[in-house]
Amino acid sequence: MFEDAPVDVGVMYEGERIRRKNMYIELGGPNIETKFELVKVRNPDDVEDDKITVIGPDIKDVKEGSSLPFGIYVEVAGKQIEEELEGVIERRIHEYCNYIEGFMHLNQRYDIWIRLSKKSFQKGLNSFSFVGKVLLKLFKSEMSFIEKMQITFITDPEKVREQWKEAMETYEARDARARGMKDEEVDKFYGCSLCQSFAPTHVCVITPQRFSNCGAISWFDARASSRIDPKGPLFEIEKGELIDPVKGEYTGANAAVKKKSLGAVSRVYLYTAFSYPHTSCGCFEGIAFYIPEVDGLGVVHRGFRENTVNGLPFSTMADSTAGGRQVDGFHGISIEYMRSPKFLQADGGWNRIVWIPSDIKERVKEFIPKELFDKITTEKDVKTIDELKEFLKTHEHPIVKRWKEVPAEVEAAEEEEVPAVAVAPLAATSFTAGGFKIILKDAKIHAKKVIIRTIKKR
Ligand code: SF4
């Protein structure tokens, strides 16, 4: 398929990581503000089939080690293509770019991060036209409903900024389509297993009120994709019986997740960050994280560059969250899910949120209950857990009612031994010891002796 290519192309390169020391250039990424990938459906007359355009410096014109603003603008046409497929086609850019040897693509939409390796550059991958040819061939061979396609790569900073605005408006319009719809109004949910190349046990369950983790695929998008491409990574889920309306547990979702994760995950609660939370792949837009000191939840997004209120940056918490696991208290989410009336409803919803970055607070402000808005802190209000506690108390955040009085000083501890217990199975947990991270999967912990200490007030 790519005989005359300077580098190899194939699924075996998915998951390839390119470290900074091995990178030739970087496109988008955390240090670049404007970057995007966008697919638009056009009239056939407005698309010149197989056309590849580069606006701004091409790879060979860029200095080694550079990080550039970047946009991938794809226009498609076809009799069967409807606007609802834009998001689904767009999500495949990630997959197909990753088939190229030495070309790593992470994330989606306005968050893309691409690296080209020195080795692939030296082999001759020195123009976006090669990347364009690969994308054109893969899209047309795997999505036969695409009749015409043209691709524009943009590195000119002014042009990236201009098109980025259009991209942001398009994402918002797409996301708004599913708002207001309820899970109860549909008889089917949808699933996606596209991220299994990175997180083999991950399955997204997409409902009208729970957007995909990557924030790129709504219930409508998933429905359109599963209809037109039933053998693709998006598939129908029969809802089955509703087991728990608050946690959001359905027999159909459990069965689908169990089948697609090959038995690794057998239960999923759609609307909580605890017990059997929705699995997290690696391309979630944000993380809901538990803050035990205040019994509340914080949310941080990928673009937040500082440490969060618990002293950890997004990247550290992402390591604890990702991999297709169900991790109690570390929960991958999309920003759009924060606009859902079922957002973490089993945990208390917005009443449980105590900290979010200020720009996310601004983006979702219309969906935060008015009486809570000033009680939820950001990096501008507090920097530490102590400051957070004080703020929550003085602003009478509802979380304060959950707190129990903890004795300030202790004098002595009484110990009591109780018979051995078996603790409920854990999907996965981890701890560090002796410089190693130890991950336990499907562990049952049996304790021969349990010591319970009562702490006395002085
Ligand atoms: S995050 Fe979910 S919906 Fe998005 S591509 Fe991955 S599996 Fe699919």
Boltz pocket constraint, residues with backbone or C-beta under 6 A from the ligand:
constraints:
  - pocket:
      binder: B
      contacts: [[A, 91], [A, 192], [A, 193], [A, 194], [A, 195], [A, 196], [A, 202], [A, 203], [A, 204], [A, 212], [A, 213], [A, 214], [A, 215], [A, 216], [A, 217], [A, 281], [A, 283], [A, 284]]
      max_distance: 6.0
